[in-house]
């Protein structure tokens, strides 16, 4: 899993190189991202 901050939001995603896609799992406000 990877994560990136976009403004006030945290995006958690995984990259599938074998099938060439990105799966976005969570998009939440930074305060709530890990609850």
PyMOL Python script that loads the backbone (N, CA, C, O; Angstrom):
from pymol import cmd

cmd.read_pdbstr("""\
ATOM      1  N   UNK A   1       0.832  -1.178   0.000  1.00  0.00           N
ATOM      2  CA  UNK A   1       0.000   0.000   0.000  1.00  0.00           C
ATOM      3  C   UNK A   1       0.878   1.243   0.000  1.00  0.00           C
ATOM      4  O   UNK A   1       1.977   1.260   0.555  1.00  0.00           O
ATOM      5  N   UNK A   2       0.365   2.259  -0.628  1.00  0.00           N
ATOM      6  CA  UNK A   2       1.030   3.554  -0.689  1.00  0.00           C
ATOM      7  C   UNK A   2       0.056   4.597  -0.173  1.00  0.00           C
ATOM      8  O   UNK A   2      -1.153   4.370  -0.123  1.00  0.00           O
ATOM      9  N   UNK A   3       0.591   5.728   0.204  1.00  0.00           N
ATOM     10  CA  UNK A   3      -0.285   6.826   0.624  1.00  0.00           C
ATOM     11  C   UNK A   3       0.326   8.139   0.164  1.00  0.00           C
ATOM     12  O   UNK A   3       1.541   8.274   0.020  1.00  0.00           O
ATOM     13  N   UNK A   4      -0.555   9.094  -0.061  1.00  0.00           N
ATOM     14  CA  UNK A   4      -0.133  10.414  -0.507  1.00  0.00           C
ATOM     15  C   UNK A   4      -1.086  11.444   0.094  1.00  0.00           C
ATOM     16  O   UNK A   4      -2.277  11.185   0.264  1.00  0.00           O
ATOM     17  N   UNK A   5      -0.546  12.597   0.407  1.00  0.00           N
ATOM     18  CA  UNK A   5      -1.376  13.694   0.906  1.00  0.00           C
ATOM     19  C   UNK A   5      -1.755  14.576  -0.269  1.00  0.00           C
ATOM     20  O   UNK A   5      -0.907  14.970  -1.070  1.00  0.00           O
ATOM     21  N   UNK A   6      -3.038  14.878  -0.361  1.00  0.00           N
ATOM     22  CA  UNK A   6      -3.558  15.756  -1.403  1.00  0.00           C
ATOM     23  C   UNK A   6      -4.360  16.836  -0.690  1.00  0.00           C
ATOM     24  O   UNK A   6      -5.517  16.624  -0.326  1.00  0.00           O
ATOM     25  N   UNK A   7      -3.741  17.990  -0.495  1.00  0.00           N
ATOM     26  CA  UNK A   7      -4.398  19.049   0.271  1.00  0.00           C
ATOM     27  C   UNK A   7      -4.618  18.591   1.699  1.00  0.00           C
ATOM     28  O   UNK A   7      -3.673  18.190   2.379  1.00  0.00           O
ATOM     29  N   UNK A   8      -5.867  18.649   2.161  1.00  0.00           N
ATOM     30  CA  UNK A   8      -6.213  18.211   3.509  1.00  0.00           C
ATOM     31  C   UNK A   8      -6.620  16.740   3.551  1.00  0.00           C
ATOM     32  O   UNK A   8      -7.100  16.265   4.580  1.00  0.00           O
ATOM     33  N   UNK A   9      -6.439  16.022   2.461  1.00  0.00           N
ATOM     34  CA  UNK A   9      -6.896  14.642   2.374  1.00  0.00           C
ATOM     35  C   UNK A   9      -5.727  13.680   2.267  1.00  0.00           C
ATOM     36  O   UNK A   9      -4.645  14.039   1.802  1.00  0.00           O
ATOM     37  N   UNK A  10      -5.965  12.455   2.704  1.00  0.00           N
ATOM     38  CA  UNK A  10      -5.003  11.372   2.595  1.00  0.00           C
ATOM     39  C   UNK A  10      -5.608  10.338   1.657  1.00  0.00           C
ATOM     40  O   UNK A  10      -6.758   9.934   1.827  1.00  0.00           O
ATOM     41  N   UNK A  11      -4.835   9.911   0.670  1.00  0.00           N
ATOM     42  CA  UNK A  11      -5.274   8.894  -0.280  1.00  0.00           C
ATOM     43  C   UNK A  11      -4.407   7.660  -0.058  1.00  0.00           C
ATOM     44  O   UNK A  11      -3.179   7.737  -0.104  1.00  0.00           O
ATOM     45  N   UNK A  12      -5.053   6.524   0.181  1.00  0.00           N
ATOM     46  CA  UNK A  12      -4.349   5.256   0.359  1.00  0.00           C
ATOM     47  C   UNK A  12      -4.659   4.413  -0.871  1.00  0.00           C
ATOM     48  O   UNK A  12      -5.822   4.246  -1.238  1.00  0.00           O
ATOM     49  N   UNK A  13      -3.617   3.881  -1.506  1.00  0.00           N
ATOM     50  CA  UNK A  13      -3.813   3.158  -2.754  1.00  0.00           C
ATOM     51  C   UNK A  13      -2.773   2.056  -2.892  1.00  0.00           C
ATOM     52  O   UNK A  13      -1.768   2.035  -2.183  1.00  0.00           O
ATOM     53  N   UNK A  14      -3.033   1.148  -3.813  1.00  0.00           N
ATOM     54  CA  UNK A  14      -2.054   0.122  -4.150  1.00  0.00           C
ATOM     55  C   UNK A  14      -1.882   0.095  -5.661  1.00  0.00           C
ATOM     56  O   UNK A  14      -2.803   0.408  -6.416  1.00  0.00           O
ATOM     57  N   UNK A  15      -0.702  -0.279  -6.076  1.00  0.00           N
ATOM     58  CA  UNK A  15      -0.375  -0.341  -7.499  1.00  0.00           C
ATOM     59  C   UNK A  15      -0.219  -1.802  -7.899  1.00  0.00           C
ATOM     60  O   UNK A  15       0.524  -2.550  -7.264  1.00  0.00           O
ATOM     61  N   UNK A  16      -0.916  -2.202  -8.943  1.00  0.00           N
ATOM     62  CA  UNK A  16      -0.791  -3.545  -9.482  1.00  0.00           C
ATOM     63  C   UNK A  16      -0.053  -3.434 -10.811  1.00  0.00           C
ATOM     64  O   UNK A  16      -0.652  -3.136 -11.844  1.00  0.00           O
ATOM     65  N   UNK A  17       1.242  -3.675 -10.772  1.00  0.00           N
ATOM     66  CA  UNK A  17       2.060  -3.571 -11.984  1.00  0.00           C
ATOM     67  C   UNK A  17       1.730  -4.664 -12.997  1.00  0.00           C
ATOM     68  O   UNK A  17       1.766  -4.424 -14.204  1.00  0.00           O
ATOM     69  N   UNK A  18       1.412  -5.847 -12.518  1.00  0.00           N
ATOM     70  CA  UNK A  18       1.150  -6.971 -13.417  1.00  0.00           C
ATOM     71  C   UNK A  18      -0.052  -6.704 -14.321  1.00  0.00           C
ATOM     72  O   UNK A  18      -0.046  -7.077 -15.494  1.00  0.00           O
ATOM     73  N   UNK A  19      -1.081  -6.058 -13.770  1.00  0.00           N
ATOM     74  CA  UNK A  19      -2.286  -5.787 -14.551  1.00  0.00           C
ATOM     75  C   UNK A  19      -2.431  -4.315 -14.910  1.00  0.00           C
ATOM     76  O   UNK A  19      -3.442  -3.916 -15.486  1.00  0.00           O
ATOM     77  N   UNK A  20      -1.438  -3.512 -14.577  1.00  0.00           N
ATOM     78  CA  UNK A  20      -1.361  -2.090 -14.950  1.00  0.00           C
ATOM     79  C   UNK A  20      -2.559  -1.266 -14.468  1.00  0.00           C
ATOM     80  O   UNK A  20      -3.219  -0.595 -15.262  1.00  0.00           O
ATOM     81  N   UNK A  21      -2.831  -1.323 -13.164  1.00  0.00           N
ATOM     82  CA  UNK A  21      -3.867  -0.454 -12.618  1.00  0.00           C
ATOM     83  C   UNK A  21      -3.499   0.007 -11.216  1.00  0.00           C
ATOM     84  O   UNK A  21      -2.643  -0.579 -10.553  1.00  0.00           O
ATOM     85  N   UNK A  22      -4.166   1.071 -10.781  1.00  0.00           N
ATOM     86  CA  UNK A  22      -4.027   1.611  -9.429  1.00  0.00           C
ATOM     87  C   UNK A  22      -5.376   1.459  -8.745  1.00  0.00           C
ATOM     88  O   UNK A  22      -6.399   1.887  -9.279  1.00  0.00           O
ATOM     89  N   UNK A  23      -5.379   0.856  -7.577  1.00  0.00           N
ATOM     90  CA  UNK A  23      -6.595   0.651  -6.802  1.00  0.00           C
ATOM     91  C   UNK A  23      -6.612   1.656  -5.655  1.00  0.00           C
ATOM     92  O   UNK A  23      -5.818   1.542  -4.722  1.00  0.00           O
ATOM     93  N   UNK A  24      -7.517   2.647  -5.717  1.00  0.00           N
ATOM     94  CA  UNK A  24      -7.649   3.638  -4.650  1.00  0.00           C
ATOM     95  C   UNK A  24      -8.555   3.031  -3.586  1.00  0.00           C
ATOM     96  O   UNK A  24      -9.702   2.677  -3.860  1.00  0.00           O
ATOM     97  N   UNK A  25      -8.025   2.915  -2.365  1.00  0.00           N
ATOM     98  CA  UNK A  25      -8.739   2.223  -1.303  1.00  0.00           C
ATOM     99  C   UNK A  25      -9.438   3.176  -0.343  1.00  0.00           C
ATOM    100  O   UNK A  25     -10.555   2.898   0.094  1.00  0.00           O
ATOM    101  N   UNK A  26      -8.797   4.300  -0.006  1.00  0.00           N
ATOM    102  CA  UNK A  26      -9.354   5.237   0.968  1.00  0.00           C
ATOM    103  C   UNK A  26      -9.046   6.657   0.525  1.00  0.00           C
ATOM    104  O   UNK A  26      -7.921   6.954   0.123  1.00  0.00           O
ATOM    105  N   UNK A  27     -10.038   7.538   0.595  1.00  0.00           N
ATOM    106  CA  UNK A  27      -9.836   8.979   0.453  1.00  0.00           C
ATOM    107  C   UNK A  27     -10.570   9.606   1.625  1.00  0.00           C
ATOM    108  O   UNK A  27     -11.800   9.615   1.669  1.00  0.00           O
ATOM    109  N   UNK A  28      -9.802  10.134   2.580  1.00  0.00           N
ATOM    110  CA  UNK A  28     -10.400  10.716   3.790  1.00  0.00           C
ATOM    111  C   UNK A  28      -9.642  11.962   4.206  1.00  0.00           C
ATOM    112  O   UNK A  28      -8.486  12.171   3.837  1.00  0.00           O
ATOM    113  N   UNK A  29     -10.331  12.783   4.986  1.00  0.00           N
ATOM    114  CA  UNK A  29      -9.669  13.937   5.580  1.00  0.00           C
ATOM    115  C   UNK A  29      -8.521  13.423   6.436  1.00  0.00           C
ATOM    116  O   UNK A  29      -8.635  12.363   7.052  1.00  0.00           O
ATOM    117  N   UNK A  30      -7.428  14.153   6.480  1.00  0.00           N
ATOM    118  CA  UNK A  30      -6.233  13.686   7.187  1.00  0.00           C
ATOM    119  C   UNK A  30      -6.492  13.351   8.646  1.00  0.00           C
ATOM    120  O   UNK A  30      -5.878  12.426   9.178  1.00  0.00           O
ATOM    121  N   UNK A  31      -7.386  14.079   9.308  1.00  0.00           N
ATOM    122  CA  UNK A  31      -7.689  13.798  10.718  1.00  0.00           C
ATOM    123  C   UNK A  31      -8.360  12.440  10.897  1.00  0.00           C
ATOM    124  O   UNK A  31      -8.245  11.832  11.961  1.00  0.00           O
ATOM    125  N   UNK A  32      -9.052  11.961   9.880  1.00  0.00           N
ATOM    126  CA  UNK A  32      -9.845  10.741   9.993  1.00  0.00           C
ATOM    127  C   UNK A  32      -9.255   9.551   9.243  1.00  0.00           C
ATOM    128  O   UNK A  32      -9.832   8.465   9.269  1.00  0.00           O
ATOM    129  N   UNK A  33      -8.144   9.730   8.591  1.00  0.00           N
ATOM    130  CA  UNK A  33      -7.621   8.705   7.689  1.00  0.00           C
ATOM    131  C   UNK A  33      -7.206   7.418   8.389  1.00  0.00           C
ATOM    132  O   UNK A  33      -7.281   6.347   7.787  1.00  0.00           O
ATOM    133  N   UNK A  34      -6.780   7.492   9.617  1.00  0.00           N
ATOM    134  CA  UNK A  34      -6.242   6.303  10.273  1.00  0.00           C
ATOM    135  C   UNK A  34      -7.086   5.825  11.440  1.00  0.00           C
ATOM    136  O   UNK A  34      -6.609   5.047  12.265  1.00  0.00           O
ATOM    137  N   UNK A  35      -8.320   6.270  11.525  1.00  0.00           N
ATOM    138  CA  UNK A  35      -9.213   5.813  12.600  1.00  0.00           C
ATOM    139  C   UNK A  35      -9.920   4.544  12.213  1.00  0.00           C
ATOM    140  O   UNK A  35     -10.711   4.015  12.994  1.00  0.00           O
TER     141      UNK A  35
END
""", "prot")
cmd.dss("prot")
cmd.show_as("cartoon", "prot")
cmd.util.cbc("prot")
cmd.orient("prot")
